[in-house]
Amino acid sequence: MNGHNDLYSLMNLSMPPGMRVWVRQTGLYTSYSGSRHNLGGFVCPHIIVKGRGFINSGSEIKEVGPGDMFTILDHAMIEYYDQSDNPWQFYWLHLEGAECGEWVRSLGFSAEEPWLIPEHPNTALSCFSKIFNHLKDPSNLQAYALAALLFELGNASKGIKPEIGNCHSNLVERAENIIDSQLHVGLNINELAANLRVDRTTLFHAFKKHYGCSPVEFLQKKRIARVCEMLTATNRNLKEISMACGFNSYKYLIKSFKKFKGVSPGEFRKKHLETNRD
């Protein structure tokens, strides 16, 4: 295990009457260059803040990223590990109570699929963060306030299923709409998948089936097409065009443009002007 686990226990705050799920501990785990865990026998939901990793349920391995949730279950072992070049950070809650196992299963977790995409990932992440900060500094924490956060977390964390199979066409159409509307902001594939509430693998298969290329290649072609439009329809310089088309720099724009078009942006613009002049 290569990382830091900042954890806090709930002290001197009893579970309110009627509650069947409660927090024993919470933590924020930060991996530095890859970590691996094999755990089970208790209930501990997690939500990923950043980075990417994999969950192995024993029957399937699932790639997960920011906004995704996974859980340790009271009756099953799971293995989870991150990518060494994109290490993750996640919040976790160690739950207790007579119905904590049933509570996480009601959200959509199972031994076969101990992961899910929460219906409201930002709200779920906010709840984890608030619970963590309350236990970190419990001076103003009240039992019913914590209970309210658990209730809100449960509502936000109900899982939705990624779109698969015959939904590929609809998924690609939605992806194109997002790409067209956010091309100028440097949208990447992780952000695109998060907006669509699917994992990268599902997105990859959808684009391969529909267009015969990866989402990365499709996004790059879209950017190059937008560059071509701006080179021929405007007098803007390469720095301005690179910003408008989502490139990190005009130098990267030139490199990518040559790869796709075989000429530099300047040569492409010059040829267009010459053609129109003739």
N, C-alpha and C positions, 0 to 999 in steps of 0.2 A: 504494500500500500504506500503510495507516494503522494501525500497530500496533508492538508490540515483540516481537522474536524473541530469546529468551534461549537461546543454543545453546552446546553443548560437544562437543568432539571427543575420540575415544578415543585416548589417547597411550600409547605404550610398553607395550601389552598385546596380544600376538600372539594370533591365532586358534588355539585348541587343535587338536591333530591330530584329524581326523575331522569337524570342523565345516565345513559348507558355506555357512553363513549367519552374518554377523557385523555388528556395529554400527560404523559409521564416525562418525556424529554423532547427537546427539539435541537436541531443543529443546522449549521451551514458548512457543507463540506467543499473544500477547494482542492482540486487535483492539480499537480504541477506538471507532470509529464507522463500521465497515464497511471491508472490504478485499477485494481481488480478486487471484487468482493464476492464471497460465497456465504449467503445468510438465509435463515429461515427460522420458523418456530415462534415468531412474534409478528405483530402488525405494525408496519412502518411505511406509510406512503411518502413518496418523494416527488419533487417537481424540479425540473432542470432550468437553471437560470441562464447558463451559457455552455458552449461546447457541445460535443456529440459523443454518443457511446452506443453500447449494445446491451440488450437484456436477453439472457438465455434462460428459458423456462424449462429446459430439458427436452422439449418437443419442438421448439421453434426459437430462432434468434431474431430479434427485432432491433432495428436501428432507431434511436430516439435522439431528440435535440431540444432546443429551447422551447419551453412551454409544455412539453410532454410530461406525463406523469408515469411513474411505475411504483410498485409496492412490494414489500416483503410480506408474506402471508403466514398465518399461524400454523398452516398445515402443509406447507410446501417450501422447498429450497429453490432459490434463484441465484444466478450468477450475473453480475453486472460489471461492466468495464468500459472505459472511455478510450478515445483515440489519442495516442501520445502526442500527435501534432495538433490536436484541437481539444485539449483537456477540459473537463467539465467542472461546473460548480452547481450544486443543488442544495435545496432545503429538504429536511426530512423531519417527520414527526413520529415518535414512538408512542403509540396509542395503547391504552388499557381500558378495561371495562367489559362488562358481560357481553356486549354486542359489537365490539370494535371490529372483529373479523367479518361479521355480517354487514357492518356499515360500509367497509371498503368494497365488499362484493356487490353491494347494492349500487355502487357507482359504475360498475362494469368490469372490475378486475376479476380475474379468475386464475387458477393455478396454471392453466394452459396459456392464458394471455394476461400476464400481470402488468400490463401497460395500457394506457389509453391516451387519447387526445381530449383534454377537458373541454367542455362546451364553452366555457368562458375562461381561457387561460390567463388573461391579465388579472381577473378577479381572484382566481385560484392562487396565483403567485403572490398577490397582495396579501391574501389571508395567511399564507405561510410566513411571509415576511413580518406581518404584524404579530403573529403568535411568537415567532422567534424573538422579536424585539421586546415583547412583554415579558417573556421569561428571562431575557438577558437583564432587564431592569424591572423587576416585579413590584416596585414600590407602589405603583398606582393600579396594579392589576386586581380586578375583581372577578370572582368566579363566574358571574353571569355574563360579564363582558367576554370572557374566554369561551363560554358556551355559545354565545352569539357568533363568534368567529368560526367555531366549528360548524355551526349550522350553515353559515354563509359559504364556507368551504365546501360542504357537502352539495349545496345547490350548484356551485360553480364548476364542480369537478365531475359531474355526470358525463360519462364518456360518449363520444361520437365515433362512428366507424369511418375509416378512410374510404374514399370512393374507389371501387375496383370494377373489374370485368367490363360490362357494357357501358359503364359510366365514363370510360376513358375519353370519349368524344366531348362530353359535357365538361369534364375536368380540364381538358386542353383549351376549350373555348374560354372558360373562366380564367385560366392562366394567361391566355393571350390578352384578355381585357386588362388584367392587372399589369402585365408587361407594357402594354401600350400607354397606360395611364401613368406609369412610374418609371419609364425608361430613363428619364433625365436625372433621377435621384441615385443612380448607381445600384439599383435593385440586384441582389444576388439570389442564388437558388435556395439557400436556407430560408431567406425572408419570403420568397415566393411560396415555398412549401408551407411555411407557417401561416401565411395569409389564406392559403387554401385548406388548411387543417389536414394535410396529408404528410406522409413522410417522403423523403427524397427518393426512396426506391419506387414507391407508387407513382410519383411524378415522372421518374425516368422511364418506367415501362409504358406509361400513357403516351409520352412523346415519341418513344421508339416505335410504338404501334401505329401512331397517327401520322408522324412525319418522317420516321426513319432516322431520326437524330436525337441526341440528348437534349435536355432542357438548356444546358450550358451553351451548346452549339446554336440552338434556336435563338436564345437571347442575344448571342453575339451577332448572328445574322440580322436580327432586328435592329441592333445598334448600327451595324454597317449600312443597312438600308436607309436609316435615318440620316447618317452622315452623308450618304450620296445625295439625298434630297437637299440637305443644307448646302452642300458644295455647289450644286447646280442652280439652286433657287435663291441663294443669299450671297452676300459678300463678307460674311463673318469669318474671322480668322480661326485657326485650328484650336487655339486655347478655348475660345468661346464655344466652338462646335463640340469639343471634347466634354465640356461641362454640361452642355445641353443634351448630350447623348449618353451620359452616365459613365464615361471613361475616367479613370483615376488621373490621367494626365494626357497631354497631347502627344507625348512620345509613345505612350502605349496605344493611343489611337492610330498613329502612323504604322506601328508594328502590326497591329491587328488588321488594318486596312490592306496592307501589302499582302498579308497572308490570304485574305479572301478575294482580293481584286487583282493581285499581281502587279499593281502599280502603286505609287504613293498617292496620298490625297491631292497633292499639288499637281501631279501629272494627270490625275483623273479630271480635275477641274479645268486644266489647260486644254485637254482633249475635247471636253464638252464645249468650251468656248469656241474652239477652232471649228468644231462641227457645226455649231449654230451660225458662225460667221459665214461659212461656206453656203 
